[in-house]
């Protein structure tokens, strides 16, 4: 993921991590958000001369949401810790 188009493609293809309940997609989405924030210019011009403003706050919100989802997912998958006392007296 060395350029903007790769980062954007990863962002789009992994944006459904939560509906798919896929931790791998969530991790890839987080990585894509970080790379987009680094690679994306504040303003970009299209061929017709119109300007597009990119809001980094939106990407930060998406990043934080994905990080929180992934943390909750991992805690849920791990489940509660149960002690095993089967060989306690040995």
Protein Blocks (a to p, Z undefined) as FASTA:
>chain_A
ZZfklmmmmmmmmmmmmmnopaklmmmmmmmmmmmmmmpcfbdcdfkopacdddfklmmm
mmmmmmmmmmmmmmmmnopadddfklmmZZ
